[in-house]
Amino acid sequence: MRNMKGLTKVVQGGTSSGKTHGIIPILINDACERDGVLIDKPKITVVNESIPAAKDGPVEIFKQVMQETGRWVEDRWLGNPMQYTFASGVKFQFKSFDSVGKAKAAGKRGKLFLNECNHISFPIADALMVRTDGDVWLDYNPDNEFWVHNSTLKDPYSELMILNYKDNEACPVNVVRLLELRMSMAFHDPLKEWEDAKNVKNKYWANWCKVYVAGELGSLEGVIFENWEVIDSIPSQARYVGYGIDFGYTNDPTTIIDAYEYNNQPIFDELCFKTGMSNKEIAEKLKESNKHRAHWGVADSAEPKSIDDINRYGFNIKGSEKGKDSINFGIGILQERKFYVTSRSLNMIDELRKYKWAVDRNGNKLNNPIDKFNHTIDPSRYIAVEKFTNKKIRTTFSASL
């Protein structure tokens, strides 16, 4: 890892491949030496999806490495916030952000490490990366494509390293045995070609092994929507249908999705994906995008007060239809025909790739979706139920439009 030259260092790998255990010691050495960008920006920030994830992962590894190398000084550690100040003056901090605003407010830094970055939304990650003067480290298990593949790795200044458990000399024997067991569950002969369909014993475990054993990009089994494509822009002749809103606040984002129709096929365009929005701010966002009373909207009916508040600003929003099996009904409407998503709708693209059917403990598919990665799916579902029901597909158009 020390030999990686890219400004954005992407470490993709399977379980127990030593990703985080390799990156943290490098950053500790950087903090001790304090050269380059750390002279003017003496701050290294490690970011996780949540504080518990930080404590169980990089914080634990950081303390272990510092203690084993005789560098740990208890008085230099602050438990709240989680920060260690080196003798060099470099502050080594562990953070989690639930909004873009908070990520921006954290200011600039010398170096950044986004741990398990596939669990960090692109708007938050981007806000942090653009405020980092030096190296940016990213690591993740490649269970499916996300913003690193769609954006980061297209940057010529990025560099990718792929690791698996064999690259970790300290991989515990019991972990190796467990991975070997998983391989035997996935393939008739794990030593033969994994891509050979005749060698695959179980598709679920074969995909699991591809991701968590080999460290290669996989695809989520049981993904709900496979009938969609990305388009660069909305065709000029597309008809505007309306918009859907799903309310959030602290942990979940408020999302607004515009819907269009072209040749009887839906097009979705992500207008908003942001936490901490008041009803007034939602109304202002709608006004910025030239929405008015003539434009029809549908929002989560569980929030009637919010709908009434926003409508007072001059909008025409109704509550979504809910009832028994309403989620599966809406999913069925979206599955009836091919639909398109604009390339700028990064969060929706990410969620469509992750939204899947729930499974039981044996990996058997259940008849209900997982309750996550649905922030952009739900408003799309609301508007699909209202506007795209019982229509025939007459023609198609190229995703290159």
RAFENJO-V941937 format. One record per residue. RES is the residue in one small letter. SS is DSSP state (H for helix, E for strand, L for the rest). PSI is psi in whole degrees, 0 to 359 (999 if undefined). D_LAST is the distance of its C-alpha to the last C-alpha in Angstrom with 1 decimal. Layout:
# RAFENJO-V941937
RES:SS:PSI:D_LAST
RES:SS:PSI:D_LAST
This chain:
# RAFENJO-V941937
m:L:325:41.0
r:L:334:43.2
n:L:357:41.8
m:L:133:38.2
k:L:342:37.2
g:L:150:33.8
l:L:325:33.8
t:E:112:31.8
k:E:111:33.6
v:E:119:31.7
v:E:105:34.1
q:E:136:32.7
g:E:165:35.3
g:L:184:37.0
t:L:144:39.8
s:L:29:43.0
s:L:356:41.5
g:L:23:43.0
k:H:298:39.9
t:H:322:41.3
h:H:338:44.9
g:H:323:43.8
i:H:316:41.9
i:H:312:44.5
p:H:326:47.4
i:H:315:45.5
l:H:327:44.8
i:H:316:48.5
n:H:319:49.6
d:H:319:47.3
a:H:323:48.9
c:H:321:52.4
e:H:327:51.8
r:L:69:49.9
d:L:181:48.6
g:H:227:45.5
v:H:339:43.3
l:H:347:45.7
i:H:313:48.3
d:L:331:46.6
k:L:79:44.5
p:L:60:46.9
k:E:129:44.7
i:E:126:43.0
t:E:127:40.9
v:E:125:40.1
v:E:135:37.7
n:L:170:37.3
e:L:324:35.6
s:L:163:39.1
i:H:317:42.6
p:H:322:44.0
a:H:323:41.5
a:H:315:42.7
k:H:320:46.3
d:H:343:46.0
g:H:263:44.0
p:H:327:44.1
v:H:315:47.1
e:H:317:49.2
i:H:318:48.3
f:H:310:48.9
k:H:319:52.4
q:H:312:53.2
v:H:316:52.4
m:H:319:54.2
q:H:319:57.3
e:H:334:57.5
t:L:8:57.3
g:L:25:60.0
r:L:346:57.7
w:L:127:57.6
v:L:113:59.6
e:H:321:59.5
d:H:343:60.1
r:H:356:56.9
w:E:131:54.8
l:E:122:53.7
g:L:331:52.7
n:L:103:51.0
p:L:161:48.8
m:L:102:48.5
q:E:138:49.2
y:E:131:51.5
t:E:117:52.8
f:L:162:53.9
a:L:334:56.9
s:L:346:54.6
g:L:353:53.2
v:L:131:49.8
k:E:125:48.6
f:E:106:46.9
q:E:152:45.2
f:E:125:43.5
k:E:165:41.0
s:L:140:38.6
f:L:133:36.3
d:L:7:34.9
s:L:156:33.0
v:H:322:31.2
g:H:317:33.9
k:H:324:36.6
a:H:320:34.8
k:H:319:34.7
a:H:342:38.3
a:L:347:39.5
g:L:193:39.3
k:L:163:39.0
r:E:168:40.3
g:L:315:41.1
k:E:155:39.5
l:E:141:37.4
f:E:114:37.2
l:E:102:34.7
n:L:132:36.3
e:L:55:34.3
c:H:346:31.3
n:H:348:29.1
h:H:5:31.0
i:L:129:30.3
s:L:152:27.2
f:H:316:24.9
p:H:320:25.8
i:H:315:29.5
a:H:316:29.2
d:H:318:27.3
a:H:325:29.9
l:H:318:32.6
m:H:321:31.2
v:L:348:30.7
r:L:25:34.3
t:E:121:35.7
d:L:330:37.3
g:L:218:37.9
d:L:140:37.0
v:E:124:34.6
w:E:135:35.2
l:E:135:32.9
d:E:157:34.0
y:E:160:32.8
n:L:129:33.0
p:L:61:29.7
d:L:344:29.4
n:L:168:25.6
e:L:146:22.7
f:L:198:22.6
w:H:335:22.1
v:H:318:24.4
h:H:323:22.1
n:H:337:18.8
s:L:297:20.4
t:H:311:24.1
l:H:353:24.3
k:H:350:21.6
d:L:125:24.2
p:L:345:26.5
y:L:8:29.5
s:E:160:29.1
e:E:137:31.1
l:E:134:31.1
m:E:134:34.2
i:E:127:34.4
l:E:156:37.8
n:L:179:39.5
y:H:336:42.9
k:H:341:44.6
d:H:349:43.8
n:L:101:45.9
e:L:338:49.5
a:L:14:50.6
c:L:123:48.6
p:L:145:51.2
v:H:320:52.7
n:H:330:51.9
v:H:317:48.2
v:H:317:48.2
r:H:321:49.9
l:H:318:47.5
l:H:322:44.5
e:H:323:46.4
l:H:316:46.9
r:H:321:43.2
m:H:322:42.6
s:H:333:45.2
m:H:334:43.6
a:H:323:40.2
f:E:149:41.3
h:L:319:44.1
d:L:101:44.8
p:L:342:43.2
l:L:347:44.3
k:L:180:42.2
e:L:122:38.5
w:L:336:36.5
e:L:351:33.4
d:L:114:35.6
a:H:329:34.9
k:H:340:38.6
n:H:348:39.8
v:E:123:37.9
k:L:321:40.4
n:L:120:38.4
k:H:321:34.6
y:H:310:34.9
w:H:334:37.5
a:H:316:35.8
n:H:321:32.7
w:H:315:35.2
c:H:324:37.0
k:H:319:33.9
v:H:304:33.2
y:H:344:36.7
v:L:306:38.8
a:L:340:36.7
g:L:22:34.5
e:L:157:31.4
l:L:125:28.0
g:L:191:28.1
s:L:141:26.2
l:L:126:27.7
e:L:141:29.3
g:L:18:28.8
v:E:134:25.4
i:L:317:24.7
f:L:118:20.9
e:L:3:19.3
n:L:44:16.9
w:E:159:13.9
e:E:161:11.0
v:E:136:9.6
i:E:153:6.2
d:L:325:6.6
s:L:169:6.8
i:L:126:7.6
p:L:142:6.6
s:L:335:9.8
q:L:4:11.2
a:L:144:11.2
r:E:130:14.9
y:E:129:16.5
v:E:315:18.8
g:E:196:20.9
y:E:154:21.5
g:E:146:23.6
i:E:134:26.2
d:E:123:28.1
f:L:142:31.2
g:L:187:32.6
y:L:276:34.9
t:L:301:36.9
n:L:324:35.4
d:L:144:32.3
p:L:154:29.6
t:E:130:28.7
t:E:141:25.1
i:E:126:23.0
i:E:123:19.7
d:E:143:17.7
a:E:136:16.3
y:E:168:14.0
e:E:134:13.5
y:E:121:11.1
n:L:41:12.6
n:L:22:15.2
q:E:134:13.2
p:E:146:13.7
i:E:132:11.6
f:E:138:13.9
d:E:120:14.2
e:E:119:17.4
l:E:325:19.6
c:E:139:22.9
f:E:92:24.5
k:E:139:28.1
t:L:165:31.7
g:L:21:34.7
m:L:129:33.2
s:L:167:35.7
n:H:324:34.9
k:H:318:35.3
e:H:325:32.7
i:H:317:30.3
a:H:319:31.0
e:H:322:30.5
k:H:319:27.1
l:H:320:26.1
k:H:321:27.6
e:H:327:25.8
s:L:19:22.4
n:L:30:24.0
k:L:147:24.8
h:L:186:27.8
r:L:333:29.9
a:L:343:27.7
h:L:131:24.9
w:E:135:25.6
g:E:157:25.9
v:E:136:27.4
a:E:169:29.1
d:L:116:31.4
s:L:352:34.4
a:L:352:36.7
e:L:62:36.6
p:H:325:37.9
k:H:317:39.6
s:H:319:36.5
i:H:315:34.6
d:H:317:37.6
d:H:313:37.8
i:H:322:34.2
n:H:334:34.4
r:L:342:37.4
y:L:4:35.1
g:L:36:33.6
f:L:167:31.0
n:E:81:30.6
i:E:134:30.2
k:E:164:31.7
g:E:147:32.7
s:L:154:30.8
e:L:126:32.6
k:L:155:34.5
g:L:192:37.0
k:L:129:37.9
d:L:21:34.9
s:H:327:32.5
i:H:310:30.5
n:H:327:30.2
f:H:314:29.5
g:H:321:26.5
i:H:318:25.3
g:H:321:25.7
i:H:316:23.6
l:H:333:20.7
q:H:349:21.3
e:L:331:21.4
r:L:163:17.7
k:L:139:14.6
f:E:167:13.1
y:E:150:10.4
v:E:134:11.4
t:E:149:10.2
s:L:338:11.3
r:L:352:14.0
s:L:64:15.6
l:H:320:17.8
n:H:322:20.7
m:H:319:18.8
i:H:316:17.2
d:H:315:20.8
e:H:324:22.4
l:H:329:20.3
r:H:345:21.5
k:H:342:25.0
y:L:117:25.6
k:E:170:27.8
w:E:142:30.7
a:E:155:34.1
v:E:158:36.6
d:L:184:40.3
r:L:343:42.6
n:L:6:42.3
g:L:9:38.5
n:L:135:38.3
k:E:135:35.3
l:E:169:36.3
n:E:35:34.9
n:E:147:33.7
p:E:162:31.1
i:L:153:32.2
d:L:59:32.8
k:L:167:30.6
f:L:37:27.0
n:L:12:26.4
h:H:324:26.1
t:H:338:22.5
i:H:316:22.8
d:H:310:25.6
p:H:330:24.1
s:H:321:21.0
r:H:318:23.6
y:H:312:25.6
i:H:331:23.0
a:H:319:21.9
v:H:322:25.5
e:H:325:25.9
k:H:342:22.7
f:L:30:21.1
t:L:138:24.4
n:L:47:25.4
k:L:145:22.3
k:L:149:21.4
i:L:117:18.1
r:L:317:17.6
t:L:169:14.2
t:L:166:11.2
f:L:157:7.5
s:L:144:5.8
a:L:355:5.5
s:L:354:3.8
l:L:999:0.0
